[in-house]
Amino acid sequence: MSELRRDPILGRWVIISSDRAGRPLDFRPARETWTGGGFCPFCAGNEYTTPSELLAYRPDGSPPDSPGWDLRVVPNKFPALRREGEPEQSGEILYQTMSGIGAHEVIIEAPGHDQTLASLPADSVERVLKAYASRLLDLKKDPRLEYVIVFKNHGPSAGATLEHTHSQLIALPIVPTRVLAEMEGALSHRQSTGECIFCDIIHRELRHGARIVADNEHFTVLCPFASPYAFETWILPKKHTPRFESSAEHFPALAAILSDLLRRINAVLGKPDYNFVIHTAPLHENNVDHYHWHLELIPKLNRVAGFEWGSSFFINPTPPEEAASFLREAGQEG
């Protein structure tokens, strides 16, 4: 029987429809595939085709923009926003505009074309996380920028235009509405209870266990109670921390649990396309102790149709408890 659930952070309602046959095998045929072939600008040896690197990890000390790297960060060749200029706003009340100031960067996660984040060893995944933190700290020096969103589009149906494993970041002169809504929900809970809503969620889920996927000393993976998407999962730090980069000392544990989660998803769903995004506190706001950074991962399984678009009610065909159970069992089988 279907059930409506209210998201405790955002206040939105979703429909959990267990009658719509949302089992793992039902989703597998929908995955798009790459056509293959062609030139790849992200492969080792093709560094001359990308903008000059902003950051690289080079164990052999090779010169910038040459082979010999384990990871590179470069400006996006076709950026959504650019660093040049000032964030000037129009005086319009009805139709407001702002100049497109920001940054758009690509994190090339490995030199080999056949590598994926799921196939990389944990120390390589840790290197990716360190690159995210390094770029966040560097972009924070720019007073024009208010927020940096780090995200990964894996596969064509997730929005990736190149197959080579990579993630991206976009720095913005404003804080995204979704993040503001999360922060407002977290602040309301803090004012009402004196507690962090994300910490409360972690403690409740660990007590009950039905929506827990995996757990280690520093991080918990769970399928959120009111998830609008099938097999949506969150990774949350157990230590209350508003900013992703402040968790650097625990990146080995984060790399291990992220690698584990990706392998579970591949095993259960047949290597689906997916997106993940890191939600962290704004760059220059100081009063953010009510917030709690986290990583949200969404396999590209169910499509947004007219009902969802017209009502903002999402229908999730797989209850989070069932999704978590499938993912837990995948770890036991491995």
CORRA-V83109 format. One record per pair of residues at least 24 apart in sequence whose C-alpha atoms are under 7 Angstrom apart, sorted by sequence separation. I is the first residue (numbers start at 1). J is the second residue. D is the distance in whole Angstrom. If there is no record, write none. Layout:
i=I j=J d=D
i=I j=J d=D
//
This chain:
i=51 j=75 d=6
i=80 j=104 d=6
i=147 j=171 d=6
i=148 j=172 d=6
i=274 j=298 d=6
i=275 j=299 d=6
i=79 j=104 d=5
i=147 j=172 d=5
i=274 j=299 d=4
i=51 j=77 d=6
i=145 j=171 d=6
i=146 j=172 d=6
i=147 j=173 d=7
i=273 j=299 d=6
i=274 j=300 d=5
i=50 j=77 d=7
i=145 j=172 d=6
i=146 j=173 d=5
i=147 j=174 d=6
i=272 j=299 d=6
i=273 j=300 d=6
i=76 j=104 d=6
i=145 j=173 d=4
i=146 j=174 d=5
i=147 j=175 d=5
i=272 j=300 d=7
i=75 j=104 d=6
i=76 j=105 d=5
i=144 j=173 d=6
i=146 j=175 d=6
i=75 j=105 d=4
i=76 j=106 d=6
i=74 j=105 d=6
i=75 j=106 d=6
i=73 j=105 d=7
i=74 j=106 d=5
i=218 j=250 d=7
i=73 j=106 d=6
i=74 j=107 d=7
i=73 j=107 d=4
i=72 j=107 d=6
i=73 j=108 d=6
i=218 j=253 d=7
i=219 j=254 d=7
i=72 j=108 d=5
i=244 j=280 d=6
i=71 j=108 d=6
i=72 j=109 d=7
i=243 j=280 d=5
i=71 j=109 d=5
i=242 j=280 d=6
i=243 j=281 d=5
i=71 j=110 d=5
i=242 j=281 d=6
i=70 j=110 d=6
i=71 j=111 d=7
i=70 j=111 d=6
i=199 j=240 d=7
i=102 j=145 d=6
i=242 j=288 d=7
i=242 j=289 d=6
i=117 j=165 d=7
i=116 j=165 d=5
i=242 j=291 d=5
i=244 j=293 d=6
i=115 j=165 d=7
i=242 j=292 d=4
i=243 j=293 d=6
i=113 j=164 d=5
i=241 j=292 d=5
i=242 j=293 d=5
i=240 j=292 d=6
i=241 j=293 d=6
i=110 j=165 d=7
i=109 j=165 d=6
i=87 j=144 d=7
i=108 j=165 d=6
i=109 j=166 d=5
i=237 j=294 d=7
i=108 j=166 d=4
i=236 j=294 d=5
i=268 j=326 d=7
i=107 j=166 d=5
i=108 j=167 d=7
i=235 j=294 d=6
i=236 j=295 d=7
i=268 j=327 d=7
i=106 j=166 d=7
i=107 j=167 d=5
i=234 j=294 d=7
i=235 j=295 d=5
i=106 j=167 d=6
i=107 j=168 d=6
i=234 j=295 d=6
i=235 j=296 d=7
i=106 j=168 d=4
i=234 j=296 d=5
i=265 j=327 d=7
i=268 j=330 d=7
i=105 j=168 d=6
i=106 j=169 d=7
i=233 j=296 d=6
i=234 j=297 d=6
i=264 j=327 d=6
i=267 j=330 d=7
i=105 j=169 d=5
i=233 j=297 d=5
i=104 j=169 d=6
i=105 j=170 d=7
i=232 j=297 d=6
i=233 j=298 d=7
i=42 j=108 d=7
i=104 j=170 d=4
i=232 j=298 d=5
i=264 j=330 d=6
i=44 j=111 d=5
i=103 j=170 d=6
i=104 j=171 d=6
i=231 j=298 d=7
i=232 j=299 d=7
i=264 j=331 d=6
i=43 j=111 d=6
i=44 j=112 d=7
i=103 j=171 d=5
i=231 j=299 d=7
i=43 j=112 d=6
i=102 j=171 d=5
i=229 j=298 d=7
i=43 j=113 d=6
i=102 j=172 d=5
i=102 j=173 d=6
i=230 j=301 d=7
i=101 j=173 d=6
i=230 j=302 d=7
i=229 j=302 d=7
i=87 j=173 d=7
i=228 j=314 d=5
i=230 j=316 d=5
i=228 j=315 d=6
i=229 j=316 d=5
i=230 j=317 d=6
i=228 j=316 d=5
i=230 j=318 d=5
i=231 j=320 d=7
i=231 j=323 d=5
i=227 j=320 d=7
i=196 j=290 d=6
i=198 j=292 d=6
i=225 j=320 d=6
i=224 j=320 d=7
i=223 j=320 d=5
i=190 j=290 d=6
i=223 j=324 d=6
i=222 j=324 d=7
i=187 j=290 d=6
i=186 j=290 d=6
i=186 j=291 d=6
i=175 j=282 d=7
i=183 j=291 d=6
i=211 j=320 d=6
i=211 j=321 d=5
i=210 j=321 d=5
i=213 j=324 d=5
i=133 j=245 d=5
i=212 j=324 d=6
i=211 j=324 d=5
i=213 j=327 d=6
i=214 j=328 d=7
i=158 j=273 d=6
i=213 j=328 d=5
i=157 j=273 d=6
i=158 j=274 d=6
i=158 j=275 d=6
i=155 j=273 d=5
i=154 j=273 d=5
i=155 j=274 d=7
i=154 j=274 d=5
i=153 j=274 d=6
i=154 j=275 d=6
i=34 j=156 d=7
i=42 j=164 d=7
i=129 j=251 d=7
i=153 j=275 d=5
i=33 j=156 d=7
i=152 j=275 d=5
i=153 j=276 d=7
i=32 j=156 d=6
i=152 j=276 d=5
i=32 j=157 d=6
i=126 j=251 d=6
i=151 j=276 d=6
i=152 j=277 d=6
i=126 j=252 d=6
i=151 j=277 d=4
i=150 j=277 d=6
i=151 j=278 d=6
i=150 j=278 d=5
i=126 j=255 d=5
i=149 j=278 d=7
i=125 j=255 d=5
i=149 j=279 d=7
i=122 j=255 d=6
i=122 j=256 d=5
i=147 j=282 d=5
i=146 j=282 d=6
i=147 j=283 d=5
i=122 j=259 d=6
i=146 j=283 d=5
i=146 j=284 d=6
i=118 j=259 d=6
i=158 j=300 d=6
i=140 j=283 d=6
i=157 j=300 d=7
i=118 j=262 d=5
i=118 j=263 d=6
i=10 j=181 d=6
i=10 j=182 d=6
i=9 j=182 d=6
i=10 j=185 d=6
i=9 j=185 d=5
i=9 j=186 d=6
i=14 j=226 d=6
i=14 j=228 d=6
i=7 j=226 d=5
i=6 j=226 d=6
i=5 j=226 d=5
i=28 j=269 d=6
i=31 j=272 d=6
i=28 j=270 d=6
i=31 j=273 d=7
i=24 j=268 d=6
i=25 j=269 d=7
i=24 j=269 d=5
i=27 j=301 d=6
i=22 j=317 d=5
i=23 j=318 d=7
i=21 j=317 d=7
i=22 j=318 d=5
i=20 j=317 d=5
i=15 j=313 d=7
i=17 j=315 d=7
i=14 j=313 d=5
i=15 j=314 d=6
i=16 j=315 d=6
i=17 j=316 d=6
i=18 j=317 d=6
i=13 j=313 d=6
i=14 j=314 d=5
i=15 j=315 d=5
i=16 j=316 d=5
i=17 j=317 d=5
i=18 j=318 d=6
i=14 j=315 d=6
i=15 j=316 d=6
i=16 j=317 d=6
i=17 j=318 d=7
i=18 j=319 d=6
i=16 j=318 d=7
i=16 j=319 d=6
//
